[in-house]
Each structure stands twice: as C-alpha cells, then as structure tokens.
Amino acid sequence: MRKLPLSILLGLALVACQQTTQSNTTVGSTSTVKTSTTTDTVNVPEVDTAKTEHAKEELKQAGEKAKVDLRKAAAATGTALEKAGKKLEEKANEKKH
C-alpha cells in the first residue's frame, strides 16, 4: 500500500523540474554561421506531504466510522425484522386458538 504514494512522489520528482535545450545552427550563403540556443525549464509546485498525510488519515477515520455506522444500522434492521417476525408469529398463533 505504501508503494503507490511513493511511486507517485517519484514520478512527480521526475516531472517537477524538466529542462529542455534546443540548439539551432544555420549556415548562410556567405558562409556565415548563426547559432541559437533555447533552454526551457518547467517547475511543478511541491506536494505538501503533511497535508496529504493528514487528508489520508481523515479519510481512513471516515471509512472506519462508516463501517461502524453500517454495522449499527444492520443490527438495528435485523432487530426490527426479528421483532416483526415474532409479532407475525404471535398473531398467527392467536388465530389458531
């Protein structure tokens, strides 16, 4: 599970500072040489790992809370169905007598 965030960070590190250099050389009809070089650097903003870790922890806690709430709801539903079943059974027994 830790490999995914690490791979993303490594990928961002590779992309974070990309530099490309392009050189052009032209020879004119009078044997003059003209050379031009262009360097482009692109910087990607840094990732705030503390905020990312905090958000990850909040999501984990929310997921755990959702699991607990779902179990409570399932238990309440089961209890309600059980009570309803008992009432139906009692009514069916009353009709028999």
Stockholm file with secondary structure:
# STOCKHOLM 1.0

chainA/1-97         MRKLPLSILLGLALVACQQTTQSNTTVGSTSTVKTSTTTDTVNVPEVDTAKTEHAKEELKQAGEKAKVDLRKAAAATGTALEKAGKKLEEKANEKKH
#=GR chainA/1-97 SS CCHHHHHHHHHHHHHHEEEEEEEEEEECTTSCEEEEEEEEEEECCCCCHHHHHHHHHHHHHHHHHHHHHHHHHHHHHHHHHHHHHHHHHHHHHHHHC
#=GC SS_cons        CCHHHHHHHHHHHHHHEEEEEEEEEEECTTSCEEEEEEEEEEECCCCCHHHHHHHHHHHHHHHHHHHHHHHHHHHHHHHHHHHHHHHHHHHHHHHHC
//
